[in-house]
């Protein structure tokens, strides 16, 4: 009889141990889910609050009417008045540029560049997007003319960046007008890989 009690005790403790582990796992998972919801909820609330604040005050702060009833966005100059600097609009020239180019020994190399253009206003952004094939063609041709060794230095990469900016400005002036061409503020490489 004593042997039967001893055998029952270890079997019962195994079941209790499994139940305790399962309950602990459920509590841990519940805690992790609760913490995630609480942390994500805090970020979402801040984003929603910022969005709501922006919707209410943005229209009156960023735009005013010009003499002919046309809205003049902040950063654009109306007749006889100076505008304030508006937040820049970054226009990614997607997809990334991948071109063949050569080194000084005429060996084929590859260049991959991710480029974004800074537009002064949404109107300039729209013009860049509308004329994207011409912009991309101009940059592909520019990248294809490069020499590998010239791009190895920081100065060479900076010269390429300014040359690409000049190309985009020229295309915008040609296709969308001088004012839009001047609205192209800068150009940045998000990535520049040569092989």
Secondary structure, DSSP 4 states (H G I P E B T S, - for coil): -HHHHHHHHHHHHHHHHHHHHHHHHHHHHHHHHHHHHHHHHHHHHHHHHHHHHHHHHHHHHHEEE-TTS-EEETTS--TT-PPPPPPPEEEE--S-EEEEEE-TT--EEEEEEEEEEEESSHHHHHHHHHTHHHHHHHHHHHHHT-BGGGGSSHHHHHHHHHHHHHHHHHHHHHHH-HHHHHTEEEEEEEEEEE-
